[in-house]
Amino acid sequence: MPYSLSRRSFVRQASLATVAGMASPSFLPAMPQPGDAAILGHNGFRYRVVPGWGMLDAGRNPVNDCHELVQDAKGRIILLTNETKNNILIYDKSGRLLDTWGHEFPGGHGLTIGGEGADQYLLICDTDRHQVIKTDLKGRELMKLDYPRETGKYAYPSQFKPTETAINPANGDIYVADGYGLNYITQYDKSGKIIRSFGGRGEGDATFDCCHGIVVDRRNAQNPTLLITDRRRNALKRFSLDGTYLSTIALPGSYICRPVIHGDYLFGAVFRSTSDAYPNSGYVQILDRNDKVVSTPGGSEPVYQNGKLTEQRKDRSLSMFMHPHDVLVDEDESLYVAQWSSQKTYPIKLERI
């Protein structure tokens, strides 16, 4: 049978939770289980769920919202959650827990990795602290970016609720997306000095209504650009590195959280679509170099009419996703999906087939 949130799966998960000393079964979601297999995706980008990946004893290593994932130079999967008992969980690719740290990020939301080798570092956006915090991979604080008062656009710290960062590896510049605040993109140099800000909330092409995610797109090495989520408008917007608006990629129906570049393709977690009921919805979108959706694991097949993408929605025969918030792609082309408001579930791994 197609994978679904069946009573059989629910009971099985509840039994596991009781053994682990977790919360009452009435509050537990179903998770992918052996025998509940489904094939997700389209056009050569097809995946199978890996049952039970990354599940831990929630009494010892709980999660709340699993917001974002990155992979370090050692191949470790680093997860950020806003659970202050362990804000950072570090897995190997098999789902085994390797390390945990962090108790000081109540609004832990955005996670970006920069640097190379032993010099890698993390940028953590905290929407409750109104800051971006730079740490090493063991959690030692290296730098903080407070609200960008110098731009003249912010009167007080609580107006600044950063949701995501991007790093330009060519020079170390940091771009901060204030998706839950005033919707400006602020560009800093690698030392934290403000260079410029642009965007802001508004109706024009160069403005946003929830600039939730951001990435430096280097697929065209001669002309790198920024891709920025305009989430409530179901779109990605392309800007030059100095903040000039270039174009819009319409993604009808899809509230995409952050764009992720892997090879020639762009991946994005969609926490819901306009056509779906709010609970237990969402999917992943995959776009090619021409900004065309080629696969939607967990969602409807992408269809273009007269060159325009038709509105996408959840595939109602599949029910393993509960508000995907980020997707990580590893060197084996497997996907790891972190989920927001998912009843404190751990990430889901999708193995490419």
C-alpha positions in Angstrom: 0.0 0.0 0.0 1.2 3.6 -0.4 2.8 5.1 2.7 0.1 6.8 4.8 -0.5 7.8 8.4 -2.3 4.5 9.1 -3.7 3.4 12.4 -1.3 0.4 12.1 1.7 2.8 11.8 0.4 5.0 14.6 0.1 2.1 17.1 3.5 0.8 16.2 5.1 4.2 16.7 3.3 4.7 20.0 4.7 1.4 21.2 8.2 2.5 20.4 7.6 5.8 22.2 6.4 4.0 25.3 9.6 2.0 25.5 11.7 5.1 25.0 9.9 7.0 27.7 8.5 9.6 25.3 5.4 11.6 25.5 1.9 10.2 25.5 1.0 8.3 22.3 -1.9 10.7 21.6 0.6 13.4 20.8 2.9 11.3 18.6 2.9 11.3 14.8 3.3 8.3 12.7 6.8 7.9 11.2 8.0 5.9 8.2 8.0 2.2 9.0 9.2 -1.0 7.3 6.4 -2.1 5.0 5.1 1.4 4.5 7.4 2.1 1.6 6.5 4.5 -1.2 8.4 5.9 -4.1 8.4 9.7 -4.3 9.3 12.1 -7.0 9.3 12.4 -10.8 11.4 12.5 -13.9 14.4 10.6 -12.7 14.5 12.2 -9.3 12.8 9.5 -7.3 13.3 8.5 -3.7 12.4 5.9 -1.1 12.0 6.7 2.6 14.6 5.2 5.0 12.5 4.0 7.9 13.5 5.2 11.4 16.5 7.3 10.3 17.8 9.5 13.1 15.1 8.6 15.7 16.4 9.1 19.2 15.4 8.7 22.8 13.3 11.9 23.1 13.8 11.8 26.9 17.5 12.3 26.4 17.8 14.1 23.1 14.5 15.8 22.3 13.7 18.1 19.4 11.0 20.7 19.0 10.9 22.3 15.5 13.6 20.8 13.4 14.5 23.8 11.4 17.6 23.3 9.3 20.4 20.9 8.3 24.0 21.2 7.0 26.8 18.7 6.3 30.4 19.3 7.4 33.6 18.4 5.7 33.7 15.1 7.6 30.3 14.1 6.2 28.4 14.6 9.5 24.8 15.8 9.4 24.2 18.8 11.7 20.7 19.6 12.7 19.4 22.8 14.4 16.3 22.6 16.6 14.8 25.2 18.9 14.9 22.7 21.8 17.3 24.2 24.3 18.1 20.9 25.9 20.3 20.2 22.8 20.0 22.9 20.0 22.5 21.0 17.8 22.3 17.3 17.1 25.1 15.8 15.0 24.5 12.5 13.1 26.4 10.3 10.8 24.8 9.4 7.5 23.4 6.2 9.0 21.4 8.2 11.6 23.6 7.4 14.5 24.0 10.3 17.0 27.6 11.5 17.3 27.4 14.7 19.4 25.1 17.3 20.9 25.5 20.9 22.1 23.8 24.2 22.6 21.3 25.4 25.2 21.2 29.1 24.4 19.2 29.3 21.1 15.5 29.4 22.1 14.7 30.8 18.6 17.2 28.7 16.7 16.0 28.9 13.1 18.6 29.3 10.4 21.8 27.2 10.0 24.5 27.8 7.4 28.0 26.3 7.2 31.0 28.2 5.9 34.8 27.8 5.7 36.8 24.8 4.7 38.2 21.8 6.5 39.2 22.4 10.1 38.2 26.1 9.7 34.5 25.4 9.1 32.0 27.4 11.1 28.3 27.8 11.6 26.0 30.8 11.4 22.9 30.4 13.6 19.9 32.7 13.2 17.9 33.1 16.4 14.6 34.8 16.0 14.0 35.1 19.7 17.5 36.6 20.5 17.2 38.9 17.4 20.8 37.9 16.5 23.0 35.9 14.2 25.6 33.9 16.1 28.8 32.6 14.5 30.2 29.5 16.2 32.8 26.8 15.5 31.6 23.2 15.0 31.8 22.5 18.8 29.6 25.5 19.7 32.2 28.0 20.8 30.9 31.5 20.0 33.1 33.5 17.5 31.0 36.5 16.6 27.5 38.0 17.0 25.5 40.1 14.5 23.0 42.3 16.4 20.1 44.1 14.8 21.4 46.3 12.0 20.8 49.7 13.6 23.4 51.4 11.4 21.2 51.0 8.3 18.6 53.4 9.7 15.8 50.9 9.0 15.5 49.4 12.5 14.5 51.4 15.6 14.9 48.5 18.1 16.2 45.0 18.3 12.9 43.1 18.3 12.2 44.3 14.8 15.0 42.1 13.6 14.0 38.4 13.4 16.6 36.8 11.1 15.5 33.5 9.5 18.5 32.6 7.2 22.0 33.5 6.1 24.1 32.9 3.0 27.8 33.1 2.7 29.7 34.2 -0.4 32.7 31.8 -0.4 34.6 34.2 -2.7 35.1 36.9 -0.1 33.3 35.7 3.1 30.5 38.2 2.8 27.4 37.3 4.9 23.8 38.0 3.7 21.2 37.9 6.4 17.5 37.5 5.5 15.2 39.1 8.1 12.2 37.0 7.1 10.2 37.3 10.2 11.1 40.9 10.8 11.2 43.9 8.5 12.1 41.8 5.4 15.4 43.4 4.6 18.5 41.6 3.3 21.6 43.0 5.1 25.0 42.3 3.6 28.0 42.2 5.9 31.7 41.6 5.2 33.3 38.6 6.9 34.2 40.7 10.0 30.6 41.7 10.6 30.8 45.2 9.1 27.6 46.3 7.3 28.0 46.9 3.6 24.4 47.5 2.5 20.8 46.5 3.0 18.0 46.1 0.4 14.6 44.7 -0.1 12.2 45.3 2.8 8.5 44.6 2.9 6.5 45.9 0.0 4.6 45.2 -3.2 7.3 45.8 -5.8 9.5 43.2 -7.5 12.5 44.2 -5.4 10.6 43.8 -2.1 9.4 40.8 -0.1 6.6 39.3 1.9 8.6 36.9 4.0 12.2 36.7 2.7 12.6 33.4 4.6 15.6 31.9 2.9 18.6 32.9 0.8 21.6 31.3 -1.0 24.5 32.4 -3.2 23.9 30.7 -6.6 27.3 30.0 -8.1 26.2 27.6 -10.9 27.1 30.3 -13.3 30.7 30.8 -12.1 31.1 34.0 -14.1 28.0 35.6 -12.8 27.0 34.4 -9.2 23.7 35.8 -7.9 21.5 35.6 -4.9 18.3 33.5 -4.8 15.9 34.7 -2.1 12.6 33.2 -1.0 9.5 35.5 -1.3 7.6 32.9 0.6 4.1 34.3 0.9 4.1 35.2 -2.8 5.1 31.6 -3.7 8.2 32.6 -5.5 12.0 32.8 -5.5 13.6 36.1 -6.5 17.0 36.5 -8.1 19.2 39.5 -7.2 22.8 40.5 -8.0 25.3 40.2 -5.2 25.0 44.0 -4.7 21.2 43.8 -4.2 19.8 44.7 -7.6 16.6 42.8 -8.5 17.0 40.6 -11.6 14.0 38.2 -12.0 11.3 36.2 -10.3 10.8 32.4 -10.4 7.1 31.7 -9.8 6.3 28.6 -7.9 2.5 28.7 -7.8 1.0 27.2 -4.6 4.3 26.5 -2.9 5.5 28.1 0.3 9.2 27.3 -0.1 11.4 27.9 3.0 15.0 28.0 1.7 16.7 27.4 -1.6 19.6 24.8 -1.5 22.0 24.4 -4.4 23.5 20.9 -5.1 25.3 20.4 -8.3 23.2 21.8 -11.2 20.0 21.6 -9.2 18.1 23.7 -6.7 16.2 21.9 -3.9 13.7 23.5 -1.6 11.5 22.3 1.3 7.8 23.5 1.0 6.1 23.6 4.3 2.6 23.7 2.7 0.8 24.7 -0.4 -2.1 27.1 -0.9 -4.4 24.2 -1.9 -3.7 21.9 1.1 -5.2 21.9 4.6 -2.6 23.2 7.0 -1.9 20.0 9.1 0.4 17.3 7.8 1.2 18.9 4.4 4.2 19.9 2.4 6.7 18.4 0.0 10.1 19.0 -1.7 10.7 20.8 -5.0 13.7 20.3 -7.3 14.5 22.8 -10.0 17.0 22.6 -12.9 19.5 25.2 -14.1 16.7 26.8 -16.2 14.6 27.4 -13.1 12.1 24.7 -14.1 10.6 22.3 -11.5 11.6 18.7 -12.6 10.4 16.7 -9.6 8.3 17.3 -6.5 8.8 14.4 -4.0 5.7 14.2 -1.8 3.8 16.6 -4.1 1.9 16.7 -7.4 3.8 16.1 -10.6 5.1 19.4 -12.1 3.2 20.4 -15.2 3.9 23.4 -17.4 1.3 25.0 -19.6 2.3 27.7 -22.1 5.7 27.9 -20.3 4.2 28.5 -16.9 4.1 26.1 -13.9 0.6 25.1 -12.9 -0.2 25.2 -9.2 1.3 22.4 -7.2 0.0 20.7 -4.1 0.5 17.8 -1.8 0.2 14.3 -3.2 -2.8 13.1 -1.2 -1.8 9.5 -1.6 1.3 10.1 0.5 1.4 11.4 4.1 4.9 11.2 5.5 5.6 14.9 5.5 4.6 17.4 8.1 5.7 20.9 7.1 9.2 20.4 5.6 11.4 23.3 6.6 14.7 22.4 5.0 16.4 19.8 2.8 20.0 18.7 2.7 21.5 16.7 -0.2 24.5 14.5 0.5 27.1 13.2 -1.9 25.0 10.0 -2.5 22.1 12.2 -3.7 20.1 11.2 -0.6 17.8 13.9 0.9 17.4 14.7 4.6 14.3 16.7 5.4 13.9 18.7 8.6 10.3 19.6 9.6 8.6 22.4 11.4 5.6 21.9 13.7 5.8 18.2 13.1 4.9 17.0 16.6 8.6 16.9 17.5 9.6 14.3 14.9 13.2 13.8 13.8 14.4 14.4 10.2 13.3 12.1 7.4 15.9 10.5 5.0 15.0 9.9 1.4 17.3 7.5 -0.5 17.6 8.2 -4.2 16.7 5.3 -6.4 
